[in-house]
């Protein structure tokens, strides 16, 4: 929770100060614990805990407008992997840290409705305090869509264009700054980044990690839970 406050995800309010309309857009939240395992061995890799908003309580048109987030179809992922193998391309991935909170509501093509959450059980907070949600969080139906539009906006600012057959596959032609073609796909926050030149690929990943918090995972060994 401290990390969410550091990222300016919340603004505190007292429930008694909310209007009747605002109280109707006040929802529950809870902590979700997940053990991430290695695909091959099944051994535990990490333990993650995140705050989840009870989005099942939200109503379309009041707490959110749309939920659809474009993701590459399985065919697109297969094509990129085939290209990497056939053309001897480097294929790396970047892991975004708490991807949703790095998205921006302002990237959506509509104004995000105002809503609030009650603190989750187990979190020490003053009685009667609720949080106005300022950034996308897990559980909110439109969070994945906000992440897509945020990523798409940044990719286009870096000279990428959408592939034409997939909204979440981008291509950047070579120029003086990045002298080799780069292809990237994003299945929400699972990325595939292809380039024939390792130096160009490393430079692009450095640019991405300067904008989005995350880690450079290097060569792809797992994708969407598959080895």
N, C-alpha and C positions, 0 to 999 in steps of 0.2 A: 504493500500500500504506500509506503514511503516513496518508492520509485514512481508511482502514479502521480503523487502530489508534486514530485520534482519535475515531472513532465507537464505540469499544469493541466492535468486531466479533470480536475474537480474545482468547484467553488462551493464553499460551505454556506448553507442557509439554515434557518430554523423553520421547521415544518409549520409552526403556527403563523409564520409571516407569509407563507405562500397563499396565492389566490386559490379560489375553488378550482379554476381551470388547471392551474399548475399542480394541484394535489392529485388530479386525475392522471397526470403524467409523472407520477412518482412510483417507482418500481422496486422490487426486491433485488438483492444481489447475494452471491455466495462465493466462497473460495472453491476452486476446482484443483485437485491434485492429480498429477499424471506422471507415471513412470515411463520414460522413453527407453526402449530396448533396441539393441543391435538387431538388424534384420537377419543376419546369418546365425549368430550364436544364441540369440534370445536373451542374452545377459543384459542387466540394467545398465543403461548408459547415463541417464541423468534423471533427477526428480524435479519436476516443474510445478509451481503453484501459481495460479493466476486468478484474478477476480473475474467473475462471469456475471453479467447482467441477465436477469430473468426475462429474456426477450419474448418468451412465450406469453407474457402478460401484456405485451404491446399490441396496439391496433394500428393497422395500416391507415395512413392518412392523418394520424394524430401524433404518433411517436416516430414514424418513419414513412418514407414515400415509396421507395422501391428497394428490392433486395438483390436483384440480379448482378452478379459479378462475372464478367467473361473469363473463362479459363480455357487453356488449349485442350482440344480433344485429344484422345489417346493417339490418334493418327499423327497429329502434329508432333507430339513427343517422340514417336517412333521415327518420323522423318528426320528430326534433328539428330537423333542418335545414329541413324543410318548415315547421314551426311558426315558426322564426326568420324565414323569408322571408315567410310569410303574415301574421304578427302584428307584423312589424317589431321583433323582439326583438334585443337585443344578444347576440352569441354569441362568447364568448372562450374561451381555453384557458390552462392553467397547466402548465408543464413541471417535473416533479419531478426533482431532482438525485439520481442514484443511488437510484432509488425503492426498490429492495428493502431496502437497509440501513436505510431509515427505517421499515420494518415491524417488528412485534414478534412474536416467537414466542408470547408470552403471549396474544395476541389469538386464536390458534387454539382451537378447541373441544376440543383434546386437548393433552397435554404433549408438546412436541417432544423426540425422542430426542437423546441426547448423541452428537456425532460430531466428528471431527478432520480436518484436511487437512495435507498436506505442502506446504511453501512452493513456489511455482511456479519453474520454471527461469528464471534471470536475476535472481532476487531474492537479495541477499546475506544469508544467515542462518547461524547457528552449526550445525555438523553435529549431527544427532540431535534438532533442535527441530521440534515439530509445533504446530499451532494448534488449540485448541478453538474451534469456530465458535459465536458467541453471538448472531448476528443473521442474518436471511436474506441470501443472496448469489445472484448469477446462477449458474445451473447446478443449484441445489438444487431438486428436483422440487416441493417444497411452498412455495417462496418467493412465487410469485404468489398463492397462496391466503392466505398470511400477510398480504400487502399488502392484499388485498381486505378481510379481516376487520379490519385496522387502520384502513383508510379508512372502512369501514362503521361501526365503533365511534365514530370521531370525528364523522362526518356526523350520526349519531343524537344525539350529545351537543350538536350545534349546532341541533337541532330539525328535522332532515330525517327523512323516512320513505321507505322503499323504494317504488317506483312500483306494485308489485303484479304487474306482468308481466315485470319485469326486476330481478334482485337488485342490479345495478350501475348502476341509474338511480334517483336520489333527487329528492324534491320537498320544498321548504320553503315553507310558506304565509307570507304577510306578517304581520309583527307590529311592535311598536314599535321593536325593535332593527334589523331589516332589513325596511323597509316595503313591499317588493314580492316577489312570488313568484319563487323561484329553482329552476331545474331543472339537474341535473348528471348526466352519465354518465361512467363511467371504464372504458376498455378497457385493463385493467391500469394503465398510468400515462398513457394518452392521454385527456385530458379534453375534454368539451364543457360549457360553463357558459352558461346562458341566463337572461336577465332583461330586463324591459322598461325598467328604469331603470339608467342607467350608474353613477350614484353608489352605488346599492345593490350593484351588481355589483362595483364597485371595493372597497367595504367588505368584502364577503364574501371576495374574493380576498386581501385583506390578512390576514383571519383565517386563511385556509388557509395562507398563506405564513409566518405566525407559528408554525404547528404543523409544517409540512413545508417542508424546504429546497427551493427551486426558483426559477423565474423566471416573471414575468407575460409571456405571449406576446401578449397583446392579442387583436385580432380573429383569428378562425380563417381561415387561408388554406390550410392543409394538414391532412388528417386521415387517419391510417392509411396514409400514403404516397400519398394522392390529393390533387390540388389542389382 
